[in-house]
């Protein structure tokens, strides 16, 4: 029986960046879920699909992803943040999570996903 590829929720409101991230995740052997362009869309995907990990943009339009990050923590879904802004803007509660700075490199995305999913493969 083939192993199921880990499912990675993608939350990004910039369409070109979302497409690039989706391609990187798929090429790395993971199943992209989304991308969702808002927290509301991400919450819907979490309810509808099994999610093993998540990569979420911190600033989504006029919103920030604090509530989504808290929900992922509550569900024990490992996650990382992406941002093109100074990491100092992050809520104190989330400053210890893996951060993927924009623009991101394929190797960085792969490394963070390996870290997030290390418990799943151990």
C-alpha positions as MATLAB code, in Angstrom:
seq = 'XXXXXXXXXXXXXXXXXXXXXXXXXXXXXXXXXXXXXXXXXXXXXXXXXXXXXXXXXXXXXXXXXXXXXXXXXXXXXXXXXXXXXXXXXXXXXXXXXXXXXXXXXXXXXXXXXXXXXXXXXX';
ca = [
       0.000    0.000    0.000;
       1.391    3.383   -0.985;
       1.924    5.964    1.710;
      -0.289    9.013    1.466;
       1.629   12.203    0.762;
       1.439   14.633    3.683;
      -1.230   17.282    3.087;
      -0.059   20.877    3.466;
      -2.537   23.729    3.818;
      -1.387   26.828    1.941;
      -2.711   30.238    2.943;
      -1.534   33.094    0.719;
      -3.475   36.059   -0.657;
      -1.080   37.009   -3.487;
      -2.062   34.800   -6.471;
       1.390   34.525   -8.069;
       3.072   33.706   -4.766;
       0.310   31.186   -3.993;
       0.860   29.468   -7.343;
       4.624   29.351   -6.801;
       4.230   27.956   -3.287;
       1.706   25.379   -4.480;
       4.121   24.197   -7.188;
       7.050   24.016   -4.733;
       5.028   21.981   -2.248;
       3.813   19.573   -4.947;
       7.314   19.182   -6.438;
       8.621   18.370   -2.948;
       6.227   15.408   -2.812;
       3.498   16.882   -0.630;
      -0.195   17.347   -1.423;
      -1.079   21.062   -1.443;
      -4.429   21.921    0.147;
      -5.669   25.256   -1.153;
      -4.281   27.789   -1.541;
      -6.695   29.790    0.575;
      -6.573   33.568    0.163;
      -8.176   34.388    3.535;
      -8.489   33.047    7.053;
     -12.167   32.235    6.437;
     -11.283   30.140    3.379;
      -8.527   28.412    5.370;
     -10.957   27.575    8.204;
     -13.283   25.990    5.622;
     -10.457   23.858    4.243;
      -9.417   22.738    7.744;
     -12.989   21.588    8.375;
     -13.335   19.833    5.003;
      -9.915   18.197    4.587;
      -7.324   16.399    6.670;
      -4.342   18.710    7.057;
      -0.930   17.481    8.242;
       0.885   20.840    8.217;
       0.344   24.413    7.080;
       2.241   27.317    5.589;
       0.390   30.560    6.211;
       1.035   34.143    5.179;
       0.926   36.414    8.200;
      -0.757   39.406    6.550;
      -3.803   38.542    4.452;
      -5.224   41.717    2.940;
      -6.481   43.799    5.858;
      -6.312   40.847    8.241;
      -3.577   38.994   10.106;
      -3.511   35.239   10.597;
      -3.374   35.158   14.416;
      -6.769   33.427   14.776;
      -5.841   30.852   12.138;
      -2.486   30.218   13.813;
      -4.248   29.731   17.147;
      -6.669   27.245   15.551;
      -3.782   25.278   14.045;
      -2.138   25.157   17.481;
      -5.390   23.998   19.086;
      -5.661   21.201   16.504;
      -1.969   20.323   16.930;
      -1.278   20.941   13.246;
       2.332   22.082   12.795;
       2.669   25.283   10.795;
       5.064   27.911    9.531;
       4.600   31.561    8.663;
       5.602   33.369    5.511;
       6.066   37.100    5.437;
       7.897   39.738    3.492;
       7.780   42.050    6.503;
      10.041   42.351    9.517;
       9.397   39.349   11.818;
       9.099   41.797   14.733;
       5.489   42.437   13.596;
       4.464   38.926   14.653;
       2.361   38.455   17.752;
       4.574   37.453   20.652;
       2.799   34.109   20.947;
       3.966   33.104   17.469;
       7.535   34.402   17.307;
       8.978   30.914   17.873;
       7.357   29.190   14.870;
       9.357   28.492   11.713;
       9.450   31.519    9.430;
       9.853   31.461    5.664;
      10.929   34.911    4.509;
       9.659   36.168    1.166;
      10.945   35.832   -1.416;
      11.512   32.204   -0.448;
      13.826   29.583   -1.897;
      12.750   26.049   -2.754;
      15.343   24.592   -0.361;
      13.987   26.700    2.490;
      10.399   25.550    1.876;
      11.521   21.898    1.728;
      13.570   22.230    4.927;
      10.713   23.836    6.851;
       8.235   21.181    5.657;
      10.648   18.420    6.691;
      10.909   20.044   10.127;
       7.139   20.458   10.473;
       6.455   16.860    9.479;
       9.369   15.202   11.301;
       7.074   13.795   14.034;
       4.778   12.309   11.385;
       7.595   10.384    9.724;
       9.418    9.401   12.919;
];
